[in-house]
Amino acid sequence: MHWAAIGVVALASTAAACGGEGGSGKSASVLQVATQQTPAQLDSCGASNGSELAYVNVLYAPLIKADDKTGKLGPGLAESWEFSGDKLSLRLTLKPGLKFQDGTVMDAAAVAKSLTQCKKMGNQVPEEVTAITAEGDRTVVFKLGKRYAALPDLLSGRMGMIASPTAREKEGERFASRPVGAGPYKLTDYKPGVSAELTRWDGYTEAGTPAAKVEKIKWRILTDNSALAGEVAAGNVDYAWGFNTTLIAQLKDQPGITLGGNDIATGWTSINLNRSKPPLDDVRVRQAISHAIDRKAMAQAVSGGVWTTPTWGPYPPNSPFYDASVENAQPHDLEKAKELLRQAGHGDGLTIKAVALSSFPYADNAVVLKDQLAKAGIDLQVKTMPTAEATKNFYPGTENLMLISAMGGTSPLYVYPRFYGQDSPANVGKGETAETPLVRELLTTYGEEEQKKIMKRINAVAADDVPFIGLYFIPEPLAWHSDVTGAKETTSVQGNVNLAYLGLDR
C-alpha cells in the first residue's frame, strides 16, 4: 500500500470555521464519514451492487470471517465448521450467547430461519444448498444437493451476514432500509441516497471485526466532487472513500490530511455483456469490442493517471492467483477489431445500446469507451443512470452491455463462479457458457493446488470466449484527518472498506 502524509494550503475558507471541543469543536465520540457511493438497499440478502458493502460490514456480523488482509477464513459468529465425509453437508457450530440488535436470540434455529428467508429471496444462497436446519441450540446444518466446496467462503460474505429473522418478518420489504443484524453498529437513522447514522451496539459479540470504537458514525453521501472535497478540507468529514480520483489533486496539499488507496483489493471496472441475444451472442463481436478498447489509456484518462493497471483476469499482479498467461489477451488493435466485425457481418458498422452507472468512474468510462469504439465502427449509445435504475434496465436483457464494477476476493471458489459461472451476474441469459463445466469442476475440488490448475483452464477459455470485459483495476482512494485512528486497517482484499476499525484521537 502507498500512503502519503500531506499538507500545505487549505482548499476551503470554511476550514477555519471548525472550532469547539478541545479547541476544535469536534466530538470525540462522533465520526463523520462520506462517500460518493450510493447503495440500492441494505439487506445483506438483497441484490448486491457493491455500494452497500461498507454498511453491511458493520451492521452485520459474518458466520465465518475472511481476514481483511489475507482472505484466510477464521471464526466469526461460528467458532468452527466441518464438511461431512461425503461433502454433502456442512455442520457449523455457533458461539454461545449470541443475539441480534433487536434482542432476538441468535441460536441455531434463528440462523437457520434467517438463511431460509435469504434462500427464498434468490440472491445470495446457491441452489446447491437444499436445506438449512438446526440441531440443538448451536449447530446449523447445511444440506447440499451436490458437492460444493465454496460454501465456507460464501458464509464469509453476504450470505453469512446473518439478519434478524424476526425483524425481516416484521418489516417485509422495508427491511432493506431498516436492517437489523448483529454487527458492532446498528442503524439508527437512514435517508436513502442522502445520509445514515450508525450507533454503537454494546451487545456485539466479537466476530472477526472489532467492536465499535466511537459512539456514532454519521455517514453522508456527497456525489458532488466540490462538495465532498470542500467538506473534507474543512474538517467536516473525518474519513472519506470511494470518491472521484480528481479529488486527489484538490486534497493533496491540505494540512493534516492523509491520502491513501486500497491497493490490496481486487476491484476493477468492467463491462457486463448481454450474450443472450444479438449482436453479443456472437463471440467475434465480443472479441472485436475487447480489441477496440485501449484499457491503459482509458484508465489514465478517467483517473488522471492515478489508475494505470489494465484488467485481463480477476486477480491483479500482486495476487498469488494472478495468471500471467492471459495478460493482454485481446491487445488494443483497431484493425483486428474491424476484421472481426466484418467476419460477423457488421462491416458497415454496428450500433450497441448500453447503460452505465451515473457515478464515477462508470459514466466517465462510458465517454471514453464511446470514443474508442467509434474508431472501430461501433456506435455506442449510452444512457447513464443511478445504480438501481441501471440494473433494472440491464438485467432483464433490455440493453446490450453495462459499464459497472466488480469486487473480487481472495478465494477462487468465490470469485470464479461469480464471474464465470452460469448464474453469474455477468451472464444475463443464465445459459450454458464455455466456462460453465470448468466452474462446476472447480466447485467440487477441495485442494488449493488442484484449484489453481482448473483456474488456469478457465482463464484460457475465457480469454477467447470473452464472457465479460475487464477494463482496469481501481484501488479505492481514501482520505482522512490526522486525528482519525485505524484508517489503514479499513482496507480489505474484498475491495470494500470496513469502518469498524476507525476511531478518534481527540
Protein Blocks (a to p, Z undefined) as FASTA:
>chain_A
ZZddddfbdfbfklmmmgceehlopafkbccdddfbdcfbfcfkbccehjmmmmmmmmpc
cfbdcdfklopacdffbfbdcddfkopaccddddehiacfkopacdfklmmmmmmmmmmn
ommmcfklmbdcdehjkbccdddfbdcfklmmmmmmmmlmccdfklmmmnmmmlmmmccc
fbfbdcfbdcehiaccddddfkbccehiacdfbfbdcddddfbfklmmmmmmnopafbdc
hiafklmmmmmmgghiacdddfkbccdcdddddfkbcfklpmklmmmmmmmpcfklmmmm
mnnomamcdcfbfbdfkbckbcfklgoklgcdfklmmmmmmmnopanopcddddddfbdf
klmmmmmmmmmmmmnopacddddddfklmmmmmmnomambdcddddddfblklmmmmmmm
mklmklmnopacfklmmmmmmmmccbfklmmmmmmmmmmmmmmnomaccfbdcddddddd
fkbghklmmpcfkopacfklpccdZZ
